[in-house]
Structure formats: C-alpha cells, structure tokens
Amino acid sequence: MANEDCIFCKIINGEIPADFLFEDDRQIVFKDINPLAPIHLLLVPKKHIRSINDLENSDQAIISDLIMRAKSMAEKMSVDKSGYRLFFNVEKGGGQEVFHLHLHLIGGWD
C-alpha cells in the first residue's frame, strides 16, 4: 500500500519522474539524485515498508529480490568485478532520510 507523503511511492506511481534502470511488478531501480559514488543506485520495493524495522516474516522475498537484483545491476553497471557496496540505512540515527525501505548500491571508483 502506497503512502501518499512518500517520495518513493510518488516515483513508483509516476507522480515524480525518475530514470528507471529496471522495473518489474515488485521493485524499481533508479540512480540516486545525490550520488555518493560514480555509480549510486537505489533499489526500491514497490510495497511501502517504512524501514528494515518494519519488515515482517512475509517480506523475506522482498529482501531477497532486492539483493539478487543488486547483483544483476552491479553486472549491468560493470562494477561486479571491481567491487561495490550494498547497504540499508535504518532509521534517522542510521542515516535513513526517505522512510521507504531501499537498498543502496554504490561503486565505480578507480
């Protein structure tokens, strides 16, 4: 269920434009507008989940899908061999700024 105040829900619903690098019925992938690295992708489930702390047992497939998609996106972006980092920011104290679960993929350094 979408959250009407959530920027990622608005992106998913087409209310805010984003350059999708991947989309299926469960998730989207797009470039971060404030990148921390030469490659900085956001992998976002279409289901609105506020943070890691709000995951339920029934959401296990969502996390698995995000990680497996990150692996394939790293290959697509040609950082799979040179290396990349995957991370979730959890809650404000953990650096989370958008309260819709998302996985960061960063890499591309020389």
Secondary structure by P-SEA (a helix, b strand, c coil): ccccccaaaaaaacccccccccccccbbbbbbccccccbbbbbbbcccccccccccccaaaaaaaaaaaaaaaaaaaccccccbbbbbbccccccccccccbbbbbbbcc
